Amino acid sequence: MRKQVVKGITMLTMIVAIAFATAVVSAKAQSSTTVVSNIPFEFIVADKTLPAGEYRVNRALGNALTISTTDSSAAASRLTHEIQANKDKRARLVFHRYGDRYFLAEVWTGAGDVGRQFVKSRQERAIEREMSSLASKTEQGECGPEFVTVAAVLR
């Protein structure tokens, strides 16, 4: 009988500990930060063209980020992966520029040395292939995108 009581108390303690750990992880996931930036040009995220304006970037599910206008009139989501910072630890958005097309490439909160890099869209990969083909034909070497950085704030 005493063994059953000890076993019951042990099980109850484990259930409470698991519930507490789950609540902490859930609260941490919900307390994500928001990066806000005024983007002065139209740009592409996930094969979707978004107009110039003020945008919020929030963490969506898993490794995805959602970027939306502050009035929620335009939005897109895209998978990302973690990248390590160099010396620049300011909150910012980094774009790849090919001619007059801008692709959102990285988001940095400035709160630590980790940022998020977007998975390249089909459209950006096609432009890269075309530029690489043109570069090999002209023997100028490989041409890559121009990097454009836009300041942001963490909220």
C-alpha positions in Angstrom: 0.0 0.0 0.0 2.8 2.4 0.9 4.5 1.7 -2.5 1.3 2.7 -4.3 1.1 6.0 -2.4 4.7 6.8 -3.2 4.2 5.8 -6.8 1.1 8.0 -7.0 2.9 11.0 -5.5 5.8 10.5 -7.9 3.5 10.4 -10.9 1.7 13.5 -9.8 5.0 15.3 -9.3 6.2 14.3 -12.8 2.9 15.5 -14.4 3.1 18.8 -12.6 6.8 19.2 -13.7 6.0 18.4 -17.4 3.0 20.8 -17.3 5.2 23.6 -15.9 7.9 23.0 -18.5 5.4 23.1 -21.3 3.9 26.3 -20.0 7.3 28.0 -19.9 8.2 26.9 -23.4 4.8 28.1 -24.7 5.2 31.5 -22.9 8.6 32.0 -24.4 7.4 31.2 -27.9 4.5 33.7 -27.5 6.8 36.5 -26.2 8.5 37.0 -29.5 9.8 40.4 -30.5 8.6 42.6 -33.4 10.9 44.4 -35.8 9.5 47.6 -37.3 10.9 49.3 -40.4 9.9 51.9 -43.0 10.9 50.4 -46.4 11.2 53.0 -49.1 10.9 50.7 -52.1 8.7 47.8 -53.3 10.2 44.4 -52.5 9.6 40.7 -52.9 9.0 38.1 -50.2 8.0 34.5 -51.0 7.2 35.4 -54.7 4.9 38.1 -53.5 5.6 41.8 -54.3 4.9 44.1 -51.4 4.6 47.9 -51.7 6.9 50.5 -50.0 5.7 51.4 -46.5 6.0 50.7 -42.8 6.3 47.0 -42.0 6.3 44.7 -38.9 8.2 41.4 -38.9 7.0 38.8 -36.4 7.9 35.2 -35.8 5.2 32.9 -37.2 5.1 29.1 -36.7 8.4 27.3 -36.3 11.1 28.9 -38.5 8.8 31.1 -40.5 8.6 34.9 -40.3 5.6 37.0 -41.3 6.1 40.5 -42.7 3.1 42.8 -42.8 2.2 46.4 -43.2 1.4 48.2 -40.0 -2.2 48.6 -41.2 -2.3 44.9 -42.2 -3.2 45.7 -45.9 -0.3 43.5 -47.2 1.5 40.5 -45.8 3.7 37.5 -46.7 5.3 34.6 -44.8 8.5 32.8 -45.6 10.7 30.1 -44.0 14.0 31.2 -42.5 17.0 29.8 -40.8 19.2 31.1 -38.1 22.5 33.0 -38.9 25.2 34.4 -36.7 26.0 38.1 -36.6 29.2 39.8 -37.5 30.2 43.0 -35.8 27.0 44.9 -36.7 24.4 44.2 -34.1 21.8 46.9 -35.0 18.2 46.1 -35.7 17.9 46.0 -39.5 16.5 44.4 -42.6 18.8 43.3 -45.4 17.7 43.1 -49.0 19.3 41.6 -52.1 19.0 44.0 -55.0 19.1 42.8 -58.7 18.5 45.9 -60.9 15.2 47.4 -59.7 14.1 44.2 -57.8 14.6 43.9 -54.1 14.3 40.6 -52.2 14.1 40.5 -48.4 17.0 38.4 -47.3 17.7 38.9 -43.6 16.1 40.2 -40.4 18.1 41.3 -37.4 16.5 42.3 -34.1 19.7 43.8 -32.6 18.9 41.9 -29.4 21.7 39.4 -29.6 24.0 38.0 -32.2 21.5 35.8 -34.1 19.4 36.8 -37.1 17.1 35.1 -39.5 17.8 34.5 -43.2 15.0 34.0 -45.6 15.0 31.0 -47.9 15.4 32.3 -51.5 12.3 32.4 -53.6 12.0 30.7 -57.0 12.1 34.1 -58.6 15.4 35.2 -56.9 17.1 31.8 -57.7 16.0 32.3 -61.4 17.6 35.8 -61.5 20.8 34.4 -59.9 21.0 31.7 -62.6 20.5 34.2 -65.3 23.1 36.5 -63.9 25.6 33.7 -63.5 25.0 32.6 -67.1 25.5 36.1 -68.4 28.7 36.5 -66.3 30.2 33.3 -67.7 29.5 34.4 -71.2 31.2 37.7 -70.8 34.0 36.2 -68.7 33.6 38.8 -66.0 33.2 36.2 -63.2 30.1 35.6 -61.1 27.9 38.6 -60.4 25.9 38.6 -57.2 23.3 40.8 -55.6 23.9 44.2 -54.2 23.1 44.3 -50.5 20.8 47.0 -49.3 20.3 47.6 -45.5 17.3 49.4 -44.1 17.3 50.4 -40.4 14.7 49.0 -38.1 13.6 49.2 -34.4 12.8 46.5 -32.0 9.4 46.7 -30.3 
